[in-house]
Amino acid sequence: MASNRTLLSIPEASARLEVSPSTVRRWVRAGKLRSVPMPGGRAKVRADDVTAILSGSQPEAVAS
């Protein structure tokens, strides 16, 4: 499906997860989702991490 290189904006991730953008930002701060800083100060999240949450598992990079 999505590759490790596919990045989603916060609004794109929130739409896929059916939560608000502020919830996605909170999950990034809490370590549930890893963000990738982009030029201009924006952040994106890995599509694979979003897919992992949707499937009921923790994203690989954040799992303990």
N, C-alpha and C positions, 0 to 999 in steps of 0.2 A: 504494500500500500504506500504509505509515505516513507521517504527515506530519511536517514539521519540528517541530511543536508536541507530538508524542507523546513523552513521557518515560517511561523505564523505571527502576525501582529497580535497584540493584546485583544483588540476587538474581534479578529478572526477566531482566536482561541476561545474567547468567551462565547461566541456564537456556536461553535462546535460543542462546547461543554454545556451550553444552555445555562450559563451563569452570567452575572454582570462583569464588565471589565474590572471593576474594583475588586471583585472576588479573585479574579486571575492575578491581579497585582498582589493581593494579600497572600495567595498561594506561593507566588514567587518569593516574597519576603520570608515566608515560613519555610521555604525549602521544598515544598511539594512539587513545584515546577522550577526548572532551571531556565534562567533567561540568558539571552545572548545580546550584549550591548551592540547597538548599531550607531553609525555616524549620526550626529545630530541629537544624541541623547535618548533616542527611543530604544526600546528593548523588544526582542522577539522571543518566542518560545519554540522548542522543537515540536514538530508535528507528531513525532513518535511518542513524546511524553504525553501529549494530549490524548493520543490513541490509547496509551497504557492506562490512563485514568478512566477513559470511557470503558475499557475492558475490565475494570475493577482491580487493576494491579497498580503498584507504584512504579513510576518511571525508574529505569535502571540507574541513572546517575544519582538519584536521590535516595534510593533504597538503602536501608542500613543493614 
